[in-house]
């Protein structure tokens, strides 16, 4: 049985890519199950009703990632 969950996209930050079926890899700020929002990278259907597996990052994790990307 699938576990129920909720989400709210608080801020759409960037579209990273889009495939032929219209699904987009997006970088957003998302609140999962009413918790504080986290940075999120995942594939989304055009209507945001379906999503693929993704990666969520806290403010601290995004800060570390930003520092490493800046040094590349």
JOMOJO-V731298 format. One record per backbone hydrogen bond with DSSP energy under -1.0 kcal/mol. NH is the residue of the N-H (numbers start at 0). CO is the residue of the C=O. E is the energy in kcal/mol with one decimal. If there is no record, write none. Layout:
NH;CO;E  NH;CO;E
This chain:
7;30;-1.9  9;28;-2.3  10;28;-1.6  12;26;-1.4  13;26;-2.1  15;24;-3.2  16;24;-1.2  18;22;-2.8  21;18;-1.9  23;43;-2.4  24;16;-2.0  25;41;-2.8  26;13;-3.1  27;39;-2.6  28;10;-2.6  29;37;-2.8  30;7;-2.7  32;5;-3.2  34;31;-2.0  37;29;-2.6  38;56;-2.3  39;27;-2.8  40;54;-2.6  41;25;-1.6  43;23;-2.5  44;49;-2.6  47;44;-2.0  51;42;-2.8  54;40;-2.4  56;38;-3.1  61;57;-2.5  62;58;-1.7  63;59;-2.0  64;60;-2.5  65;61;-2.5  66;62;-2.0  67;63;-2.0  68;64;-2.6  69;65;-2.3  70;66;-1.2  71;68;-1.3
